[in-house]
Amino acid sequence: MFTEIKNYFAFKTYQSEVTTSTKGLDPWEKALFDSLVFVSITLLTYTTFATLPDQMLSAKFDDLNALHF
């Protein structure tokens, strides 16, 4: 059971390295690349959840005001 899980994660790690072309990088370069990807996704998620509700409310009220001349 544990061997199957270990092999699954090893395969997924290999698959992500081949997909992102980080297979030939040194370990510190892989860590830097992975941390940049993590920070980018985290900031994108935070910005989306922080600003999307305000934009949706703004768009809703703009549509309501456009109906009344």
PDB file of N, CA, C and O in Angstrom:
ATOM      1  N   MET A   1       0.820  -1.196   0.000  1.00  0.00           N
ATOM      2  CA  MET A   1       0.000   0.000   0.000  1.00  0.00           C
ATOM      3  C   MET A   1       0.863   1.258   0.000  1.00  0.00           C
ATOM      4  O   MET A   1       0.668   2.155  -0.820  1.00  0.00           O
ATOM      5  N   PHE A   2       1.829   1.315   0.938  1.00  0.00           N
ATOM      6  CA  PHE A   2       2.686   2.503   1.006  1.00  0.00           C
ATOM      7  C   PHE A   2       3.583   2.615  -0.214  1.00  0.00           C
ATOM      8  O   PHE A   2       3.917   3.721  -0.639  1.00  0.00           O
ATOM      9  N   THR A   3       3.976   1.478  -0.785  1.00  0.00           N
ATOM     10  CA  THR A   3       4.814   1.489  -1.984  1.00  0.00           C
ATOM     11  C   THR A   3       4.038   2.073  -3.160  1.00  0.00           C
ATOM     12  O   THR A   3       4.594   2.824  -3.962  1.00  0.00           O
ATOM     13  N   GLU A   4       2.762   1.733  -3.265  1.00  0.00           N
ATOM     14  CA  GLU A   4       1.934   2.268  -4.343  1.00  0.00           C
ATOM     15  C   GLU A   4       1.775   3.772  -4.208  1.00  0.00           C
ATOM     16  O   GLU A   4       1.844   4.495  -5.201  1.00  0.00           O
ATOM     17  N   ILE A   5       1.565   4.243  -3.002  1.00  0.00           N
ATOM     18  CA  ILE A   5       1.427   5.688  -2.773  1.00  0.00           C
ATOM     19  C   ILE A   5       2.740   6.398  -3.079  1.00  0.00           C
ATOM     20  O   ILE A   5       2.748   7.460  -3.701  1.00  0.00           O
ATOM     21  N   LYS A   6       3.840   5.814  -2.644  1.00  0.00           N
ATOM     22  CA  LYS A   6       5.156   6.387  -2.908  1.00  0.00           C
ATOM     23  C   LYS A   6       5.419   6.444  -4.411  1.00  0.00           C
ATOM     24  O   LYS A   6       5.910   7.454  -4.916  1.00  0.00           O
ATOM     25  N   ASN A   7       5.097   5.369  -5.128  1.00  0.00           N
ATOM     26  CA  ASN A   7       5.288   5.348  -6.581  1.00  0.00           C
ATOM     27  C   ASN A   7       4.389   6.360  -7.279  1.00  0.00           C
ATOM     28  O   ASN A   7       4.796   6.983  -8.259  1.00  0.00           O
ATOM     29  N   TYR A   8       3.168   6.525  -6.776  1.00  0.00           N
ATOM     30  CA  TYR A   8       2.245   7.497  -7.361  1.00  0.00           C
ATOM     31  C   TYR A   8       2.812   8.914  -7.249  1.00  0.00           C
ATOM     32  O   TYR A   8       2.812   9.661  -8.228  1.00  0.00           O
ATOM     33  N   PHE A   9       3.296   9.285  -6.056  1.00  0.00           N
ATOM     34  CA  PHE A   9       3.846  10.631  -5.869  1.00  0.00           C
ATOM     35  C   PHE A   9       5.154  10.813  -6.624  1.00  0.00           C
ATOM     36  O   PHE A   9       5.443  11.906  -7.111  1.00  0.00           O
ATOM     37  N   ALA A  10       5.944   9.755  -6.724  1.00  0.00           N
ATOM     38  CA  ALA A  10       7.175   9.838  -7.513  1.00  0.00           C
ATOM     39  C   ALA A  10       6.850  10.066  -8.981  1.00  0.00           C
ATOM     40  O   ALA A  10       7.515  10.857  -9.651  1.00  0.00           O
ATOM     41  N   PHE A  11       5.828   9.376  -9.485  1.00  0.00           N
ATOM     42  CA  PHE A  11       5.418   9.570 -10.874  1.00  0.00           C
ATOM     43  C   PHE A  11       4.874  10.972 -11.104  1.00  0.00           C
ATOM     44  O   PHE A  11       5.195  11.603 -12.111  1.00  0.00           O
ATOM     45  N   LYS A  12       4.058  11.463 -10.185  1.00  0.00           N
ATOM     46  CA  LYS A  12       3.503  12.817 -10.329  1.00  0.00           C
ATOM     47  C   LYS A  12       4.607  13.873 -10.270  1.00  0.00           C
ATOM     48  O   LYS A  12       4.546  14.871 -10.988  1.00  0.00           O
ATOM     49  N   THR A  13       5.615  13.659  -9.421  1.00  0.00           N
ATOM     50  CA  THR A  13       6.745  14.578  -9.360  1.00  0.00           C
ATOM     51  C   THR A  13       7.502  14.569 -10.675  1.00  0.00           C
ATOM     52  O   THR A  13       7.843  15.626 -11.205  1.00  0.00           O
ATOM     53  N   TYR A  14       7.764  13.391 -11.200  1.00  0.00           N
ATOM     54  CA  TYR A  14       8.448  13.264 -12.494  1.00  0.00           C
ATOM     55  C   TYR A  14       7.625  13.920 -13.598  1.00  0.00           C
ATOM     56  O   TYR A  14       8.166  14.633 -14.443  1.00  0.00           O
ATOM     57  N   GLN A  15       6.334  13.679 -13.588  1.00  0.00           N
ATOM     58  CA  GLN A  15       5.445  14.239 -14.599  1.00  0.00           C
ATOM     59  C   GLN A  15       5.459  15.773 -14.553  1.00  0.00           C
ATOM     60  O   GLN A  15       5.493  16.420 -15.599  1.00  0.00           O
ATOM     61  N   SER A  16       5.434  16.352 -13.361  1.00  0.00           N
ATOM     62  CA  SER A  16       5.448  17.816 -13.264  1.00  0.00           C
ATOM     63  C   SER A  16       6.799  18.386 -13.675  1.00  0.00           C
ATOM     64  O   SER A  16       6.858  19.467 -14.261  1.00  0.00           O
ATOM     65  N   GLU A  17       7.884  17.677 -13.377  1.00  0.00           N
ATOM     66  CA  GLU A  17       9.207  18.147 -13.787  1.00  0.00           C
ATOM     67  C   GLU A  17       9.359  18.126 -15.304  1.00  0.00           C
ATOM     68  O   GLU A  17       9.951  19.036 -15.884  1.00  0.00           O
ATOM     69  N   VAL A  18       8.831  17.103 -15.939  1.00  0.00           N
ATOM     70  CA  VAL A  18       8.914  17.015 -17.397  1.00  0.00           C
ATOM     71  C   VAL A  18       8.013  18.072 -18.035  1.00  0.00           C
ATOM     72  O   VAL A  18       8.395  18.691 -19.028  1.00  0.00           O
ATOM     73  N   THR A  19       6.838  18.279 -17.482  1.00  0.00           N
ATOM     74  CA  THR A  19       5.888  19.243 -18.041  1.00  0.00           C
ATOM     75  C   THR A  19       6.418  20.672 -17.947  1.00  0.00           C
ATOM     76  O   THR A  19       6.267  21.449 -18.890  1.00  0.00           O
ATOM     77  N   THR A  20       7.034  21.027 -16.825  1.00  0.00           N
ATOM     78  CA  THR A  20       7.516  22.394 -16.632  1.00  0.00           C
ATOM     79  C   THR A  20       8.973  22.572 -17.051  1.00  0.00           C
ATOM     80  O   THR A  20       9.541  23.651 -16.879  1.00  0.00           O
ATOM     81  N   SER A  21       9.573  21.527 -17.595  1.00  0.00           N
ATOM     82  CA  SER A  21      10.969  21.563 -18.065  1.00  0.00           C
ATOM     83  C   SER A  21      11.960  21.873 -16.947  1.00  0.00           C
ATOM     84  O   SER A  21      12.973  22.530 -17.186  1.00  0.00           O
ATOM     85  N   THR A  22      11.683  21.411 -15.741  1.00  0.00           N
ATOM     86  CA  THR A  22      12.606  21.612 -14.625  1.00  0.00           C
ATOM     87  C   THR A  22      13.397  20.349 -14.318  1.00  0.00           C
ATOM     88  O   THR A  22      14.085  20.284 -13.300  1.00  0.00           O
ATOM     89  N   LYS A  23      13.310  19.355 -15.179  1.00  0.00           N
ATOM     90  CA  LYS A  23      13.980  18.078 -14.935  1.00  0.00           C
ATOM     91  C   LYS A  23      15.496  18.250 -14.870  1.00  0.00           C
ATOM     92  O   LYS A  23      16.160  17.573 -14.084  1.00  0.00           O
ATOM     93  N   GLY A  24      16.048  19.144 -15.683  1.00  0.00           N
ATOM     94  CA  GLY A  24      17.494  19.303 -15.735  1.00  0.00           C
ATOM     95  C   GLY A  24      18.051  20.360 -14.803  1.00  0.00           C
ATOM     96  O   GLY A  24      19.246  20.650 -14.853  1.00  0.00           O
ATOM     97  N   LEU A  25      17.222  20.939 -13.960  1.00  0.00           N
ATOM     98  CA  LEU A  25      17.692  21.988 -13.065  1.00  0.00           C
ATOM     99  C   LEU A  25      18.308  21.407 -11.802  1.00  0.00           C
ATOM    100  O   LEU A  25      18.031  20.271 -11.418  1.00  0.00           O
ATOM    101  N   ASP A  26      19.148  22.213 -11.167  1.00  0.00           N
ATOM    102  CA  ASP A  26      19.706  21.832  -9.873  1.00  0.00           C
ATOM    103  C   ASP A  26      18.601  21.905  -8.817  1.00  0.00           C
ATOM    104  O   ASP A  26      17.582  22.564  -9.024  1.00  0.00           O
ATOM    105  N   PRO A  27      18.808  21.228  -7.686  1.00  0.00           N
ATOM    106  CA  PRO A  27      17.765  21.244  -6.642  1.00  0.00           C
ATOM    107  C   PRO A  27      17.404  22.639  -6.150  1.00  0.00           C
ATOM    108  O   PRO A  27      16.229  22.910  -5.902  1.00  0.00           O
ATOM    109  N   TRP A  28      18.387  23.538  -6.001  1.00  0.00           N
ATOM    110  CA  TRP A  28      18.062  24.879  -5.523  1.00  0.00           C
ATOM    111  C   TRP A  28      17.294  25.647  -6.586  1.00  0.00           C
ATOM    112  O   TRP A  28      16.463  26.490  -6.248  1.00  0.00           O
ATOM    113  N   GLU A  29      17.550  25.377  -7.867  1.00  0.00           N
ATOM    114  CA  GLU A  29      16.796  26.042  -8.931  1.00  0.00           C
ATOM    115  C   GLU A  29      15.352  25.536  -8.965  1.00  0.00           C
ATOM    116  O   GLU A  29      14.423  26.310  -9.192  1.00  0.00           O
ATOM    117  N   LYS A  30      15.175  24.245  -8.739  1.00  0.00           N
ATOM    118  CA  LYS A  30      13.819  23.691  -8.667  1.00  0.00           C
ATOM    119  C   LYS A  30      13.048  24.298  -7.497  1.00  0.00           C
ATOM    120  O   LYS A  30      11.872  24.638  -7.628  1.00  0.00           O
ATOM    121  N   ALA A  31      13.722  24.431  -6.351  1.00  0.00           N
ATOM    122  CA  ALA A  31      13.069  25.017  -5.175  1.00  0.00           C
ATOM    123  C   ALA A  31      12.691  26.473  -5.441  1.00  0.00           C
ATOM    124  O   ALA A  31      11.607  26.908  -5.054  1.00  0.00           O
ATOM    125  N   LEU A  32      13.564  27.223  -6.091  1.00  0.00           N
ATOM    126  CA  LEU A  32      13.266  28.614  -6.430  1.00  0.00           C
ATOM    127  C   LEU A  32      12.090  28.691  -7.395  1.00  0.00           C
ATOM    128  O   LEU A  32      11.180  29.499  -7.205  1.00  0.00           O
ATOM    129  N   PHE A  33      12.103  27.857  -8.425  1.00  0.00           N
ATOM    130  CA  PHE A  33      11.011  27.845  -9.397  1.00  0.00           C
ATOM    131  C   PHE A  33       9.691  27.469  -8.729  1.00  0.00           C
ATOM    132  O   PHE A  33       8.671  28.121  -8.951  1.00  0.00           O
ATOM    133  N   ASP A  34       9.712  26.415  -7.909  1.00  0.00           N
ATOM    134  CA  ASP A  34       8.487  25.975  -7.225  1.00  0.00           C
ATOM    135  C   ASP A  34       7.962  27.043  -6.271  1.00  0.00           C
ATOM    136  O   ASP A  34       6.752  27.233  -6.152  1.00  0.00           O
ATOM    137  N   SER A  35       8.874  27.739  -5.592  1.00  0.00           N
ATOM    138  CA  SER A  35       8.420  28.779  -4.665  1.00  0.00           C
ATOM    139  C   SER A  35       7.837  29.972  -5.424  1.00  0.00           C
ATOM    140  O   SER A  35       6.873  30.583  -4.962  1.00  0.00           O
ATOM    141  N   LEU A  36       8.409  30.311  -6.581  1.00  0.00           N
ATOM    142  CA  LEU A  36       7.843  31.396  -7.389  1.00  0.00           C
ATOM    143  C   LEU A  36       6.454  31.036  -7.908  1.00  0.00           C
ATOM    144  O   LEU A  36       5.558  31.880  -7.921  1.00  0.00           O
ATOM    145  N   VAL A  37       6.275  29.800  -8.330  1.00  0.00           N
ATOM    146  CA  VAL A  37       4.955  29.354  -8.781  1.00  0.00           C
ATOM    147  C   VAL A  37       3.963  29.391  -7.624  1.00  0.00           C
ATOM    148  O   VAL A  37       2.829  29.840  -7.792  1.00  0.00           O
ATOM    149  N   PHE A  38       4.384  28.923  -6.453  1.00  0.00           N
ATOM    150  CA  PHE A  38       3.506  28.924  -5.280  1.00  0.00           C
ATOM    151  C   PHE A  38       3.104  30.338  -4.882  1.00  0.00           C
ATOM    152  O   PHE A  38       1.935  30.595  -4.594  1.00  0.00           O
ATOM    153  N   VAL A  39       4.065  31.253  -4.866  1.00  0.00           N
ATOM    154  CA  VAL A  39       3.768  32.639  -4.496  1.00  0.00           C
ATOM    155  C   VAL A  39       2.837  33.274  -5.526  1.00  0.00           C
ATOM    156  O   VAL A  39       1.918  34.008  -5.161  1.00  0.00           O
ATOM    157  N   SER A  40       3.068  32.999  -6.804  1.00  0.00           N
ATOM    158  CA  SER A  40       2.211  33.564  -7.851  1.00  0.00           C
ATOM    159  C   SER A  40       0.771  33.078  -7.713  1.00  0.00           C
ATOM    160  O   SER A  40      -0.166  33.872  -7.799  1.00  0.00           O
ATOM    161  N   ILE A  41       0.596  31.786  -7.501  1.00  0.00           N
ATOM    162  CA  ILE A  41      -0.757  31.235  -7.359  1.00  0.00           C
ATOM    163  C   ILE A  41      -1.420  31.760  -6.091  1.00  0.00           C
ATOM    164  O   ILE A  41      -2.615  32.055  -6.092  1.00  0.00           O
ATOM    165  N   THR A  42      -0.648  31.878  -5.007  1.00  0.00           N
ATOM    166  CA  THR A  42      -1.193  32.400  -3.757  1.00  0.00           C
ATOM    167  C   THR A  42      -1.648  33.851  -3.914  1.00  0.00           C
ATOM    168  O   THR A  42      -2.738  34.209  -3.469  1.00  0.00           O
ATOM    169  N   LEU A  43      -0.827  34.681  -4.538  1.00  0.00           N
ATOM    170  CA  LEU A  43      -1.205  36.085  -4.738  1.00  0.00           C
ATOM    171  C   LEU A  43      -2.398  36.225  -5.672  1.00  0.00           C
ATOM    172  O   LEU A  43      -3.257  37.078  -5.451  1.00  0.00           O
ATOM    173  N   LEU A  44      -2.461  35.405  -6.704  1.00  0.00           N
ATOM    174  CA  LEU A  44      -3.598  35.439  -7.619  1.00  0.00           C
ATOM    175  C   LEU A  44      -4.889  35.054  -6.894  1.00  0.00           C
ATOM    176  O   LEU A  44      -5.927  35.689  -7.080  1.00  0.00           O
ATOM    177  N   THR A  45      -4.816  34.017  -6.073  1.00  0.00           N
ATOM    178  CA  THR A  45      -5.987  33.583  -5.309  1.00  0.00           C
ATOM    179  C   THR A  45      -6.424  34.649  -4.314  1.00  0.00           C
ATOM    180  O   THR A  45      -7.612  34.953  -4.205  1.00  0.00           O
ATOM    181  N   TYR A  46      -5.471  35.213  -3.592  1.00  0.00           N
ATOM    182  CA  TYR A  46      -5.802  36.251  -2.616  1.00  0.00           C
ATOM    183  C   TYR A  46      -6.438  37.467  -3.300  1.00  0.00           C
ATOM    184  O   TYR A  46      -7.453  37.987  -2.837  1.00  0.00           O
ATOM    185  N   THR A  47      -5.841  37.905  -4.391  1.00  0.00           N
ATOM    186  CA  THR A  47      -6.352  39.079  -5.102  1.00  0.00           C
ATOM    187  C   THR A  47      -7.753  38.820  -5.632  1.00  0.00           C
ATOM    188  O   THR A  47      -8.611  39.703  -5.590  1.00  0.00           O
ATOM    189  N   THR A  48      -7.984  37.622  -6.126  1.00  0.00           N
ATOM    190  CA  THR A  48      -9.315  37.282  -6.639  1.00  0.00           C
ATOM    191  C   THR A  48     -10.360  37.348  -5.538  1.00  0.00           C
ATOM    192  O   THR A  48     -11.416  37.954  -5.717  1.00  0.00           O
ATOM    193  N   PHE A  49     -10.073  36.727  -4.399  1.00  0.00           N
ATOM    194  CA  PHE A  49     -11.057  36.722  -3.313  1.00  0.00           C
ATOM    195  C   PHE A  49     -11.166  38.076  -2.624  1.00  0.00           C
ATOM    196  O   PHE A  49     -12.204  38.378  -2.034  1.00  0.00           O
ATOM    197  N   ALA A  50     -10.134  38.889  -2.682  1.00  0.00           N
ATOM    198  CA  ALA A  50     -10.178  40.189  -2.023  1.00  0.00           C
ATOM    199  C   ALA A  50     -10.918  41.232  -2.859  1.00  0.00           C
ATOM    200  O   ALA A  50     -11.580  42.107  -2.301  1.00  0.00           O
ATOM    201  N   THR A  51     -10.818  41.154  -4.180  1.00  0.00           N
ATOM    202  CA  THR A  51     -11.381  42.213  -5.014  1.00  0.00           C
ATOM    203  C   THR A  51     -12.624  41.807  -5.795  1.00  0.00           C
ATOM    204  O   THR A  51     -13.396  42.678  -6.196  1.00  0.00           O
ATOM    205  N   LEU A  52     -12.841  40.529  -6.021  1.00  0.00           N
ATOM    206  CA  LEU A  52     -13.976  40.111  -6.839  1.00  0.00           C
ATOM    207  C   LEU A  52     -15.321  40.499  -6.243  1.00  0.00           C
ATOM    208  O   LEU A  52     -16.180  40.969  -6.989  1.00  0.00           O
ATOM    209  N   PRO A  53     -15.555  40.333  -4.949  1.00  0.00           N
ATOM    210  CA  PRO A  53     -16.864  40.750  -4.415  1.00  0.00           C
ATOM    211  C   PRO A  53     -17.146  42.240  -4.627  1.00  0.00           C
ATOM    212  O   PRO A  53     -18.273  42.608  -4.959  1.00  0.00           O
ATOM    213  N   ASP A  54     -16.148  43.095  -4.442  1.00  0.00           N
ATOM    214  CA  ASP A  54     -16.349  44.526  -4.658  1.00  0.00           C
ATOM    215  C   ASP A  54     -16.658  44.821  -6.119  1.00  0.00           C
ATOM    216  O   ASP A  54     -17.502  45.668  -6.412  1.00  0.00           O
ATOM    217  N   GLN A  55     -15.995  44.145  -7.027  1.00  0.00           N
ATOM    218  CA  GLN A  55     -16.235  44.369  -8.445  1.00  0.00           C
ATOM    219  C   GLN A  55     -17.619  43.877  -8.854  1.00  0.00           C
ATOM    220  O   GLN A  55     -18.286  44.495  -9.684  1.00  0.00           O
ATOM    221  N   MET A  56     -18.045  42.765  -8.269  1.00  0.00           N
ATOM    222  CA  MET A  56     -19.370  42.247  -8.596  1.00  0.00           C
ATOM    223  C   MET A  56     -20.462  43.193  -8.085  1.00  0.00           C
ATOM    224  O   MET A  56     -21.443  43.436  -8.787  1.00  0.00           O
ATOM    225  N   LEU A  57     -20.302  43.724  -6.875  1.00  0.00           N
ATOM    226  CA  LEU A  57     -21.275  44.676  -6.352  1.00  0.00           C
ATOM    227  C   LEU A  57     -21.271  45.956  -7.170  1.00  0.00           C
ATOM    228  O   LEU A  57     -22.330  46.520  -7.448  1.00  0.00           O
ATOM    229  N   SER A  58     -20.104  46.414  -7.553  1.00  0.00           N
ATOM    230  CA  SER A  58     -19.998  47.619  -8.359  1.00  0.00           C
ATOM    231  C   SER A  58     -20.683  47.424  -9.707  1.00  0.00           C
ATOM    232  O   SER A  58     -21.393  48.317 -10.172  1.00  0.00           O
ATOM    233  N   ALA A  59     -20.486  46.296 -10.326  1.00  0.00           N
ATOM    234  CA  ALA A  59     -21.108  46.022 -11.621  1.00  0.00           C
ATOM    235  C   ALA A  59     -22.627  45.922 -11.473  1.00  0.00           C
ATOM    236  O   ALA A  59     -23.366  46.377 -12.347  1.00  0.00           O
ATOM    237  N   LYS A  60     -23.093  45.332 -10.377  1.00  0.00           N
ATOM    238  CA  LYS A  60     -24.531  45.203 -10.156  1.00  0.00           C
ATOM    239  C   LYS A  60     -25.184  46.571 -10.007  1.00  0.00           C
ATOM    240  O   LYS A  60     -26.226  46.825 -10.612  1.00  0.00           O
ATOM    241  N   PHE A  61     -24.593  47.448  -9.218  1.00  0.00           N
ATOM    242  CA  PHE A  61     -25.175  48.773  -9.025  1.00  0.00           C
ATOM    243  C   PHE A  61     -25.044  49.635 -10.271  1.00  0.00           C
ATOM    244  O   PHE A  61     -25.905  50.478 -10.522  1.00  0.00           O
ATOM    245  N   ASP A  62     -23.997  49.448 -11.051  1.00  0.00           N
ATOM    246  CA  ASP A  62     -23.870  50.186 -12.300  1.00  0.00           C
ATOM    247  C   ASP A  62     -24.957  49.771 -13.283  1.00  0.00           C
ATOM    248  O   ASP A  62     -25.498  50.609 -14.005  1.00  0.00           O
ATOM    249  N   ASP A  63     -25.281  48.471 -13.313  1.00  0.00           N
ATOM    250  CA  ASP A  63     -26.342  47.993 -14.191  1.00  0.00           C
ATOM    251  C   ASP A  63     -27.697  48.536 -13.741  1.00  0.00           C
ATOM    252  O   ASP A  63     -28.524  48.899 -14.578  1.00  0.00           O
ATOM    253  N   LEU A  64     -27.932  48.596 -12.433  1.00  0.00           N
ATOM    254  CA  LEU A  64     -29.204  49.117 -11.933  1.00  0.00           C
ATOM    255  C   LEU A  64     -29.339  50.600 -12.226  1.00  0.00           C
ATOM    256  O   LEU A  64     -30.428  51.057 -12.572  1.00  0.00           O
ATOM    257  N   ASN A  65     -28.261  51.362 -12.097  1.00  0.00           N
ATOM    258  CA  ASN A  65     -28.308  52.790 -12.375  1.00  0.00           C
ATOM    259  C   ASN A  65     -28.461  53.072 -13.865  1.00  0.00           C
ATOM    260  O   ASN A  65     -29.014  54.105 -14.244  1.00  0.00           O
ATOM    261  N   ALA A  66     -27.985  52.177 -14.706  1.00  0.00           N
ATOM    262  CA  ALA A  66     -28.100  52.378 -16.148  1.00  0.00           C
ATOM    263  C   ALA A  66     -29.547  52.214 -16.615  1.00  0.00           C
ATOM    264  O   ALA A  66     -29.929  52.771 -17.644  1.00  0.00           O
ATOM    265  N   LEU A  67     -30.353  51.458 -15.872  1.00  0.00           N
ATOM    266  CA  LEU A  67     -31.737  51.246 -16.261  1.00  0.00           C
ATOM    267  C   LEU A  67     -32.600  52.474 -16.004  1.00  0.00           C
ATOM    268  O   LEU A  67     -33.587  52.695 -16.706  1.00  0.00           O
ATOM    269  N   HIS A  68     -32.238  53.272 -15.008  1.00  0.00           N
ATOM    270  CA  HIS A  68     -33.009  54.468 -14.665  1.00  0.00           C
ATOM    271  C   HIS A  68     -32.334  55.686 -15.283  1.00  0.00           C
ATOM    272  O   HIS A  68     -31.171  55.978 -15.005  1.00  0.00           O
ATOM    273  N   PHE A  69     -33.067  56.375 -16.105  1.00  0.00           N
ATOM    274  CA  PHE A  69     -32.489  57.525 -16.809  1.00  0.00           C
ATOM    275  C   PHE A  69     -32.391  58.724 -15.941  1.00  0.00           C
ATOM    276  O   PHE A  69     -31.926  59.773 -16.388  1.00  0.00           O
TER     277      PHE A  69
END
